Amino acid sequence: MSAWGEKPFANDLAADLLVDLVKTHVHRAANEKSRAKARSFYLTARAVVQFVLAAEEGVFLVACQEALLRMRGDAPWLKSWDDPAILKARLDEEILLVQAAMLRSRTRQAELERARTETATARTR
């Protein structure tokens, strides 16, 4: 368990955490036979949805990048690993993935703003 790969969610712990949150809260809110029982999962399911949406929109990407950069620059911590060179390479890849996600997020936000402006302009005509 907790194997670390080079791609997003190749890290077992990250994948397990997300799967557990979705299975435990989102699926149960959607699929419990009893509405009363399903209601007990509604608030946490909504929190999981917000977490997923925040990740998609890039809300926490700057903090993620800062954390990865700090790890990458922490020589004593890196040396504590069996193969620091592999860890450095993986951190570099994760930093690039976060930067790419930040760019995609900015592009989506610009497209959304452009669509809002076009919609508002169309409404005033």
BAGU-615741 format. One line per 8 residues: their letters; for each residue x, y, z of C-alpha. Coordinates in pm, 1 decimal, decimal comma. Layout:
! residues N
A	X/Y/Z | ...
END
This chain:
! residues 125
MSAWGEKP	0,0/0,0/0,0 | 99,8/363,6/-37,5 | 306,4/303,7/-349,1 | 416,9/621,3/-520,6 | 397,5/649,5/-895,1 | 480,3/926,0/-1137,2 | 128,0/1011,2/-1257,0 | -163,3/1168,1/-1066,7
FANDLAAD	-331,9/902,2/-854,8 | -48,6/656,6/-916,7 | 0,5/729,9/-549,1 | -212,4/460,7/-382,2 | -277,9/676,7/-77,6 | -421,6/965,7/-282,4 | -634,9/732,8/-492,1 | -751,7/538,6/-186,1
LLVDLVKT	-847,0/858,9/-5,3 | -1052,7/992,6/-295,5 | -1217,6/657,1/-364,4 | -1303,1/621,6/4,4 | -1455,3/969,3/19,8 | -1664,3/910,0/-291,0 | -1773,6/558,7/-191,6 | -1849,0/646,5/166,8
HVHRAANE	-2026,3/974,8/115,3 | -2122,4/1051,9/-244,6 | -2236,8/703,1/-346,5 | -2422,6/648,7/-21,7 | -2598,0/985,7/-51,1 | -2707,2/883,7/-400,2 | -2781,0/514,5/-346,9 | -2903,6/445,0/6,0
KSRAKARS	-3246,8/279,3/-17,0 | -3383,6/488,6/265,6 | -3399,2/863,4/207,1 | -3359,2/917,6/579,3 | -3036,6/718,2/578,7 | -2915,8/891,8/261,2 | -2974,2/1229,2/426,9 | -2710,1/1145,5/686,2
FYLTARAV	-2454,6/1154,4/400,0 | -2578,0/1467,5/222,8 | -2356,6/1722,5/398,5 | -2038,0/1523,3/369,9 | -2120,6/1430,8/9,0 | -2156,2/1798,9/-72,3 | -1819,3/1864,4/94,9 | -1659,5/1592,3/-120,3
VQFVLAAE	-1815,9/1744,8/-432,4 | -1677,2/2086,3/-333,7 | -1335,6/1928,2/-280,8 | -1344,4/1772,0/-628,4 | -1466,0/2096,8/-785,9 | -1198,4/2297,9/-606,1 | -934,7/2060,6/-738,3 | -1079,1/2091,4/-1088,4
EGVFLVAC	-1085,2/2470,7/-1070,1 | -734,7/2495,3/-932,4 | -825,8/2669,4/-607,3 | -545,0/2503,6/-411,9 | -289,5/2463,4/-687,1 | -65,8/2749,8/-572,0 | -39,9/2598,5/-223,8 | 29,3/2256,6/-377,9
QEALLRMR	304,8/2400,6/-593,4 | 460,3/2577,9/-294,9 | 455,5/2256,3/-89,6 | 615,2/2054,2/-370,4 | 881,3/2319,2/-426,6 | 960,5/2320,9/-56,6 | 992,7/1940,6/-54,9 | 1214,6/1957,1/-364,6
GDAPWLKS	1444,5/2206,4/-189,8 | 1465,8/2018,5/142,5 | 1800,3/1839,8/100,1 | 1802,6/1661,9/440,4 | 1451,8/1524,7/379,3 | 1543,1/1412,5/27,5 | 1856,2/1238,0/154,9 | 1642,2/1040,5/402,5
WDDPAILK	1484,6/847,7/112,6 | 1632,7/527,2/-28,2 | 1672,2/683,3/-373,5 | 1669,1/1064,1/-356,7 | 1727,0/1096,8/-733,0 | 1404,1/912,6/-813,2 | 1212,7/1120,7/-558,0 | 1355,3/1442,5/-704,0
ARLDEEIL	1248,8/1335,1/-1053,1 | 898,5/1252,2/-931,4 | 870,3/1583,0/-747,7 | 984,0/1764,2/-1062,7 | 713,9/1581,0/-1261,0 | 448,7/1664,1/-999,8 | 553,7/2030,2/-1004,8 | 516,2/2034,5/-1384,2
LVQAAMLR	174,0/1866,8/-1356,3 | 59,4/2127,8/-1104,6 | 187,8/2409,1/-1326,1 | 3,4/2259,7/-1624,4 | -313,9/2232,6/-1416,0 | -272,5/2597,0/-1312,3 | -252,4/2697,8/-1677,6 | -562,4/2490,6/-1765,4
SRTRQAEL	-746,6/2644,6/-1470,7 | -662,3/2999,5/-1583,0 | -774,4/2913,6/-1936,7 | -1106,1/2771,6/-1810,2 | -1160,9/3074,7/-1590,5 | -1095,6/3309,2/-1884,1 | -1336,0/3110,9/-2103,7 | -1600,6/3119,2/-1832,4
ERARTETA	-1560,3/3494,6/-1789,6 | -1583,5/3545,5/-2166,1 | -1904,5/3337,9/-2175,5 | -2051,3/3537,8/-1885,1 | -1971,7/3863,7/-2062,6 | -2127,5/3740,3/-2387,1 | -2438,5/3624,2/-2201,8 | -2472,8/3954,8/-2017,6
TARTR	-2427,8/4145,3/-2344,6 | -2690,8/3930,8/-2517,3 | -2938,0/3994,3/-2233,3 | -2905,3/4370,8/-2263,7 | -2980,4/4368,5/-2635,7
END
